[in-house]
Amino acid sequence: MVRIWPVVACPLLLLAACRKGDAVPAYLDIPAVTLDATIAEGGSTSKVTDVWVSVNDEELGLWELPARVPILADGPQVIRVAAGVKRNGAFDDRLQYPYYTAWQNTVDLRPERSVTIDPIVRYQGAAIWAERFDDAGNLLYTAPSSDTTLIIYTPEDDPGLPRDGTTCAGFVLETGRDYIQLYTDQNFGAAFGPVYLELDYSTEVDLRIGYTYVQSGSTIYQPWITLVPTTGAGSVRWNKVYIDVSTYFNTSGISSRDFYVEAVLPNDRSSARAYLDNIKLVQPE
């Protein structure tokens, strides 16, 4: 993938180098950022795609992972890394995820040498509702209008299928059973601040994510975004998305908020599968 974002930061570093007598930079390598979360927080799957890096409180800009950051410094330096995600899965909408802590540590830098760091982040200030499909019963229900139903897959019966080695869920669409709608029934209340719906998924068919709410005594179904297939027929490729639903939760005059996932078998397909796991609603605690 072509790295676009570091281009913003590099000219500043080059100018700094000129001012400092063509000093030789050290290099900070960041292969990935890992989330450390508890089971109560919905598990540790994540998709951190970018990092904001600072050295001794001096911002060095946004870098796409994996990143190699040139730094004009020699000796121990305080490095801070903030984790970024793609809002709603959009390539051009990247933000520091507000519910991940920043990683900070002292790193010994030497000109012309590379140092690799492996930042670990955790949730902060978050109230998390989660469905991991590991407990008895499900918090994701099949609507009466569906032609098929939700299937639970275990690592014992389907090794290699689950996202994180634990139970996941999914469904199969076929000719004559070509529609499914899954929904929550939690009646989520209003929130004040950023709210995100996190979702791990592998799909051969478009998944439409929407929300429902009650307004003036009527139940409204509102489509929100469509997740396109991650893989072709007969294979599995997991992805993760962070869906920004802040406006929906910050709007007054509505109640009984919930979410739904629906899919329709395309006319040119005889079957299609999709898998879901680690569904989280993350909002201010």
N, C-alpha and C positions, 0 to 999 in steps of 0.2 A: 504494500500500500504506500502511495506517495505521502510523505509527511509534509503537511502544509503549515501547521501551527508553529513549529520551531523556527520558521523563517522570520516570524515576527520578533523573536527574541534574539536571534543570532546577530543581526546588525548592531544591536545595542552592545553586545559583548565585544564585537569587533572594534567598535568605536572606543570602548573602554580599554581595549588592548593597546590601541594607538596612543591613548593618553598616558598609558603606563609604560611606554617605551617598548612596545611590541612584546609584552610579557607572554610567556607560554602557558596555556591553560592546563589545568587538571581536568579529568573527565569523571563525571558521576553517571554510572550506568544503573538504570532502573528497569529491569525486565518486566515486572508486574507489581500490582498491589493486591494484597490478600486481605479478605475480611475474616475476622475472628468473632463469631456470633454464637450465642447459646441456642439450645433447642427451643427454649421459650421465645427467643427472638426470631425463630423461623429458619435457623440454619445459616451456614456460611457461604452459600453461593453468591457470587457477585459478578459484575462486569464493569470493572473500572477501566476506562479506555484512555484517560488522559490524567496528567498531573500538573498542578501548579507548584513550582519549586521556588524556594527562597533560601538565601544564604545570609545568616546574621541579619535577618529581617529585610534584606534587599531582594525584591522580587525579580525573578529571572524569567517569568512568563509561563505560558502554557505549552506543554510538551505531550505529544502523542506517544503512547506506550507501544512497544518497548522504546525507551528514550536513552539517549546519550547526551548529557548536558555539559558543555564546556564551562568551566568556572575559573576565573582569574583569582586564585587564592593558593596559599601555601601554608600547610599546618592544620591544626584542629579548627573546624568550622561548624557552626550550628546550622544543620540542614533541616528544613521543614518541607514536607510533601503533603499537599492536599489532594484528595481523590476526586476525579471528575467522571461523570457519566454522560451518555447521550440521552437527553430528555426525549421521551416518547420514541426512542430508537432513531431519531433524526440525525443524520451525519453532521449537519451544520448548526445544531443546537446543543452545545456542550456547557455543562455547569458543574461547579463544585457541589457534590451531593451534600445537602445540609445536615444529614443524619449520620455521616461518617466522621469520626475524629480525624484530625491531621496527625501524621507521623512526624516526630521530631527527635533528632539525636545529634551527637557530635561526631563528625566524620573527619578523619585525618586525610587531607588532600595533598598531593604532590604533583608539581608540574610534569606534564607528559605521561603521567600514570593514570590508570583507570581504577576506580573503586566501585564495586557493585554493592548496592543496598537492596534489601527486600522489605519494603514498608508493609506493616500490618496495621489495619484500621479496625475500629469497633463502632458500634452504634452509640450515639449520644443524644440525650434529650428526646428520645422517641418512645411513643406508645405504639406497640406493634400487635396487630391481629394477624394470625397466621394459620394457614391450612397446609400441612405437609403430607397429609394422607397416611400418616403413621399410626394414628389412633383409631380405635373402634368408632364407626360412624363417620360420616362426612359432613363438612360444612359447605359443600358445593352440591346443590340439588339439581336433578334433571326435571326440566319443565314438562308439563303434560303434553305440550305440543310437539315434543321430540319424537322422532321415529326410532331412536336408539338410546342407549343409556351409558352411564359412566362405568368404566372398568378399572379395577384396582390391580396394579402390577407390583409384585414383590421381587426383591433380588434373588430369592430362592427359586421362584418359578421362572423368572425372566432375567437371568444374570446378564449384566452389561447394559440393560435398558435404563434403569433408574438414573437420574441426574447425579445424585450424590451417594449412591450405594444404599439408599433406603427406598421405601415404598413410594410409588408415584401413581398417577391416574391418567386415564386417556379414554379415547373412544374410536370406534370404527364406523365410517360411513360407507354404505353400499347401495346399489340399485334397489329401490324399494324401501330403504332405510337411510334417506339422504339428508336428514336435517336433525340438528341437536341444538338445544339451548340449555346451558348450565347457569345456575344463579346462586347468589348468597341470600340469606334471609336473616341478616343481623340488625337491620334498622339502625345503621350507623348515624350518630349524631353529628352536629356541626363541629367544625374545628376552626381555629384561628391561627393561620400559618401554613407553611408548605405541607402538602399531603401527597404521598406517592403510593401507587399500586405497583408492587414488584411481582414479576411473574417469570418463572422458568418454563420454557415450552420448546417442543420439537413438533413440527407440523408439515404435512404434505398438502395442506389446504389452507385457504385464507381463514383466519380467526378474527371475528369481529368482537371487539371489547366495547361494552356500553355500560350505562348505569341507569338505574331506576330510582324514582323518588315520588313522593306524594306532594302535590301542590293544589290547593283549593279543593281538596277532597278527591282529586283524580290522580291515578297512578300513571306516570310518564315514563316511557322507554326512550332513552337517548343514546344512539350509537356514538362512540367516541373515536376510536382508532381501529384500523385493520392491520393485523400482523400477517405479513406475507409468508409463504412457505419457506422453511429453512432447509428443506431436503426434498429429494425425489422419492418416488414410490419405493417402499420396501426398506428404507434406511432411516436412521435416527441421527439427528444433529440438534443438540440442545442450544438454545440461545436464552438470553435474559433481557428483559426490558424494564425500564423505570418509567411508568406512566404518570404524568403530572395531572392530578385531579384536584388541585388546590382550589380552583375557581368553584368547582362543584361543592366542595365542603365549606367554602367561605361565603356562599350565597345564602342570604336570609330568606325566610318565607317558604322553605321547603323542609320536608322531614322524611323519615324512613328511607334513607339512602342505602342502596345496595348495588351490586355489580352483576353483570352477566357476560357469558362467553357463548357465542353461537357460530355455527359453521354449516355450510350447504355444500353438498357434493357437486362439483362442476359437471356440466352436461357431457363433457368428453371423457369423464372418468367413470370406471365401474366400482372403484373403491378408493378410500383414502383414510389415513390414520393421523391422529394427533395425540400428544402427550403433554401433561401439565404437572407442575410441582412447585412447591415452595411459594405459594401465593401469599403475599403480605400486603397489609394496609399499614403504612407508616405515617404517623402524624405526631404533632407535638404532645408530649406527655403532660 
